[in-house]
């Protein structure tokens, strides 16, 4: 596991955006796994800026989002599909048919999860999986538990996760759906390369455990330790407990 520390989240986002642009030049049909949440917003805007300056062409790339709330359609303003449209899809030239997001409004959630797994397989797998991390150590919506599910699945969200997403639902955690659909841990770990980004003091404790702690389903992100090509890109505050060791 490689750890790279940046002065602040702006430098981190700009550096990672440039790396992604180079990866697309090397492989124009790159398959990208994408997270949501506050952390990647600056990265997505940086990618939009690169596209605006003709430095990023995603016309042949394919994307798969990590997760989506269950029980709301893609058109819902609180959906991750709407979030991605606002912060990334509307800013770059991804082809609509190459954008993949789980459908939280699907009538059969289990069938939707199986469909998503097949779509990832049909695309040849994920080349570069981008990840954030929740304050409780979740990645995607793989919450801390006694055991973790390997493939894309339905999950019940922890109250802390629902609070973290309240801004998408008018600031009211009670409006955040109790369940979601998420790529599983095996699906994530099958990506050829993984980059996790973490910023802010609230992530420092989790990051220290991800790097130095045991592999445990109680901290899902700790399973990144077993991946052959994973990098943690951190700002100084998220890395602060590593520096103090």
SULJOQUI-V772408 format. One record per residue. N is the residue number from 1. RES is the residue in one small letter. BURIAL is 1 if it has 24 or more other C-alpha atoms within 12 Angstrom, else 0. Layout:
N;RES;BURIAL + N;RES;BURIAL
//
This chain:
1;x;1 + 2;x;0 + 3;x;1 + 4;x;1 + 5;x;1 + 6;x;1 + 7;x;0 + 8;x;1 + 9;x;1 + 10;x;1 + 11;x;0 + 12;x;1 + 13;x;1 + 14;x;1 + 15;x;1 + 16;x;1 + 17;x;1 + 18;x;1 + 19;x;1 + 20;x;1 + 21;x;1 + 22;x;0 + 23;x;1 + 24;x;1 + 25;x;0 + 26;x;0 + 27;x;0 + 28;x;0 + 29;x;1 + 30;x;1 + 31;x;1 + 32;x;1 + 33;x;1 + 34;x;1 + 35;x;1 + 36;x;1 + 37;x;1 + 38;x;1 + 39;x;1 + 40;x;1 + 41;x;1 + 42;x;1 + 43;x;1 + 44;x;1 + 45;x;1 + 46;x;1 + 47;x;1 + 48;x;1 + 49;x;1 + 50;x;1 + 51;x;1 + 52;x;0 + 53;x;0 + 54;x;0 + 55;x;0 + 56;x;1 + 57;x;1 + 58;x;1 + 59;x;1 + 60;x;1 + 61;x;1 + 62;x;1 + 63;x;1 + 64;x;1 + 65;x;1 + 66;x;1 + 67;x;1 + 68;x;1 + 69;x;1 + 70;x;1 + 71;x;1 + 72;x;1 + 73;x;0 + 74;x;1 + 75;x;0 + 76;x;0 + 77;x;0 + 78;x;1 + 79;x;1 + 80;x;1 + 81;x;1 + 82;x;1 + 83;x;1 + 84;x;1 + 85;x;1 + 86;x;0 + 87;x;1 + 88;x;1 + 89;x;1 + 90;x;0 + 91;x;1 + 92;x;1 + 93;x;1 + 94;x;1 + 95;x;0 + 96;x;0 + 97;x;0 + 98;x;1 + 99;x;1 + 100;x;1 + 101;x;1 + 102;x;1 + 103;x;1 + 104;x;1 + 105;x;1 + 106;x;1 + 107;x;0 + 108;x;0 + 109;x;1 + 110;x;1 + 111;x;0 + 112;x;1 + 113;x;1 + 114;x;1 + 115;x;0 + 116;x;1 + 117;x;1 + 118;x;0 + 119;x;1 + 120;x;1 + 121;x;0 + 122;x;0 + 123;x;1 + 124;x;0 + 125;x;1 + 126;x;1 + 127;x;1 + 128;x;1 + 129;x;1 + 130;x;1 + 131;x;1 + 132;x;1 + 133;x;1 + 134;x;1 + 135;x;1 + 136;x;1 + 137;x;1 + 138;x;1 + 139;x;1 + 140;x;1 + 141;x;1 + 142;x;1 + 143;x;1 + 144;x;1 + 145;x;0 + 146;x;0 + 147;x;0 + 148;x;1 + 149;x;1 + 150;x;0 + 151;x;1 + 152;x;1 + 153;x;1 + 154;x;1 + 155;x;1 + 156;x;1 + 157;x;1 + 158;x;1 + 159;x;0 + 160;x;0 + 161;x;1 + 162;x;1 + 163;x;1 + 164;x;1 + 165;x;1 + 166;x;0 + 167;x;0 + 168;x;1 + 169;x;0 + 170;x;0 + 171;x;0 + 172;x;0 + 173;x;0 + 174;x;0 + 175;x;0 + 176;x;1 + 177;x;1 + 178;x;1 + 179;x;1 + 180;x;1 + 181;x;1 + 182;x;1 + 183;x;1 + 184;x;1 + 185;x;1 + 186;x;1 + 187;x;1 + 188;x;1 + 189;x;1 + 190;x;1 + 191;x;1 + 192;x;1 + 193;x;1 + 194;x;1 + 195;x;1 + 196;x;1 + 197;x;1 + 198;x;1 + 199;x;1 + 200;x;1 + 201;x;0 + 202;x;1 + 203;x;1 + 204;x;1 + 205;x;1 + 206;x;1 + 207;x;1 + 208;x;1 + 209;x;1 + 210;x;1 + 211;x;1 + 212;x;0 + 213;x;0 + 214;x;0 + 215;x;0 + 216;x;1 + 217;x;1 + 218;x;1 + 219;x;1 + 220;x;1 + 221;x;1 + 222;x;1 + 223;x;1 + 224;x;1 + 225;x;1 + 226;x;0 + 227;x;1 + 228;x;0 + 229;x;0 + 230;x;1 + 231;x;1 + 232;x;1 + 233;x;1 + 234;x;1 + 235;x;1 + 236;x;1 + 237;x;1 + 238;x;1 + 239;x;1 + 240;x;1 + 241;x;1 + 242;x;1 + 243;x;0 + 244;x;0 + 245;x;0
//
